[in-house]
Amino acid sequence: MKTDNPLTDPIEIKIALIRANVLQSKIARKLGVSKVIVTNVIKGRRTSMRVRKAIARAVGRRVEELWPSGPLKKAA
């Protein structure tokens, strides 16, 4: 997959997962979390570096390409 432009929109991340033939539920099972957690990380409602890394790995990108906003902040 090309890595010349960041996938910063949740829809683009979901499309990249579809193109990679990876379901959010598969990532969730592998990490031992719920699919809702994976969805919320994609949508930016929740932060988890472990989930972000799994998503980035699944679509062949670096975490910074999917979430370029910088370091994670603590969830409120």
C-alpha positions as CSV (number, residue, x, y, z in Angstrom):
1,M,0.0,0.0,0.0
2,K,1.2,3.5,-0.8
3,T,2.4,5.6,2.1
4,D,2.7,9.0,0.5
5,N,-0.4,10.6,2.2
6,P,-1.6,10.3,5.7
7,L,-4.9,8.5,6.5
8,T,-6.1,10.9,9.1
9,D,-9.9,10.5,8.6
10,P,-11.6,7.6,10.4
11,I,-13.4,6.7,7.2
12,E,-10.1,6.5,5.3
13,I,-8.8,4.2,8.1
14,K,-11.8,2.0,7.8
15,I,-11.4,1.9,4.0
16,A,-7.8,0.9,4.4
17,L,-8.8,-1.9,6.7
18,I,-11.3,-3.2,4.2
19,R,-8.7,-3.0,1.4
20,A,-6.4,-5.0,3.6
21,N,-9.2,-7.5,4.2
22,V,-8.9,-7.0,8.0
23,L,-12.0,-6.8,10.2
24,Q,-12.0,-4.6,13.2
25,S,-13.4,-7.6,15.2
26,K,-10.3,-9.6,14.2
27,I,-8.0,-6.9,15.6
28,A,-10.2,-6.8,18.7
29,R,-10.0,-10.5,19.2
30,K,-6.2,-10.6,18.7
31,L,-5.8,-7.9,21.3
32,G,-8.4,-9.2,23.8
33,V,-10.5,-6.0,23.6
34,S,-14.0,-5.3,22.3
35,K,-14.7,-4.2,18.8
36,V,-16.2,-1.0,20.3
37,I,-12.7,-0.2,21.7
38,V,-11.1,-0.6,18.2
39,T,-13.9,1.5,16.6
40,N,-13.5,4.3,19.2
41,V,-9.7,4.4,18.7
42,I,-10.3,4.7,14.9
43,K,-12.8,7.5,15.5
44,G,-10.5,9.3,18.0
45,R,-12.9,8.8,20.9
46,R,-10.4,6.7,22.8
47,T,-6.6,6.5,22.8
48,S,-4.6,3.3,23.0
49,M,-1.2,2.9,21.5
50,R,-1.5,-0.8,21.5
51,V,-4.7,-0.7,19.4
52,R,-3.3,2.1,17.2
53,K,-0.2,-0.1,16.5
54,A,-2.3,-3.1,15.6
55,I,-4.5,-1.0,13.2
56,A,-1.4,0.6,11.6
57,R,0.3,-2.8,11.2
58,A,-2.9,-4.2,9.6
59,V,-3.0,-1.5,6.9
60,G,0.8,-1.4,6.4
61,R,1.3,2.1,7.7
62,R,3.0,3.8,10.6
63,V,1.0,5.0,13.6
64,E,2.1,8.6,12.8
65,E,0.5,8.3,9.4
66,L,-2.9,7.4,10.8
67,W,-2.8,9.7,13.8
68,P,-0.3,12.5,13.1
69,S,-1.5,14.7,15.9
70,G,1.4,13.7,18.1
71,P,1.8,11.9,21.4
72,L,-1.1,10.3,23.1
73,K,-2.9,12.3,25.8
74,K,-4.4,10.6,28.8
75,A,-8.0,9.8,28.4
76,A,-10.3,11.8,30.6
